[in-house]
Amino acid sequence: MRRLDRRGRIHFIDIADPASSCPIDRASLLARFHAAENGRLYSGAAAFAAMWRAIPMLRPLGLAARNPAVLGVLERLYGRFLLVRPRLQRLLTR
């Protein structure tokens, strides 16, 4: 995502760094992807959609995710991804 964000609109924060500011519990932040847009904090698929809206190439997908049906499908897919994420992380760290 950082490479796609050529305009520098996304500010990434490493929440593992104790000096970083966390608006909510660190464990919650580590469990799901979070993003803020216009002062509102999003979680899960909605957070990805907010990030996509900041990247011109992905903006149409982010705008489509404003539709509750589209966002619902994306959230279900994200939930399934979260189930396999630990296994993927183990495979990638070996």
N, C-alpha and C positions, 0 to 999 in steps of 0.2 A: 504494500500500500504506500509505503514511503516513496518508492520510485514513481508511482503514479501521481502522487501529490506534487506536481511540478510547481504549483503556485504557492506551496507552503501553507495551505489553509488548515492543515491538521497538526495539532500539537500533541505529540505522544508523551505520556508520562509513565516512567518506570515506577510502579507502585511497590516494587520490591525494595526500592531505595528508601530507607527510613526518613530521609530528609524531605521526601515528596509529600505533598498535601493530599489527603484522602477525604473526599466528601462523605463517604460511607465506610463501613467496616472493610478492612483489607481482605479478609477471607471472602467476603461477598464479591469484591472486585476481582479476586483471583479466580473465582468459580465461573464467572460469566464475563463476556466482553461488555464493556461500558463505554459510552461516549456522550459528550454534552454538545448540544446544539442550541443556540439562542437561549442559553441559561437553563435549559431543561436537560436532565440526565436520563439517558436511555440505557436499556439493558438488552442483551441478546440480539435477536435479529433486528430489532428497531435501532440498536446502536450501530450495527453494520450499515443499515439503510441511511442513517444520519451521516456516517462517514462517506458512503457512496455519493451522497448529494453534494459533498464538498469537492469531488473529483469529476471534472467535466466528462470524461469518458464513461464513468459509471453513474452519472447523475440520472439518466432515464430509469435505471433500475431502482435507485433510491427514491425517485418520485413515485414509481409504480408501487413501492412498498408502503406508501401512505394509504393505499387501499387496504382496508381491514382484512379482506379475503387473501390478498397477496401476502400481507404481513403474517397472517395466520399460517399459511403454508411455509413461509420462510422460518417462522418460529418453530414449527414442528421439525423441519429439517435441521435446524440448529440444535434442538433438543436431542435428536438422534446422533448428531456429530459429537455432542458432549459425552454421550455414552461410550463412543469409541476413542475419544481423544486420549485417555490415559494409555491405551494400548499403542496408539500412534506415537505418543511421546516416548514410550519405552523403546519402540522400534527405532526411532530416530536418534536416540541417545546411545545406542549400542554400536 
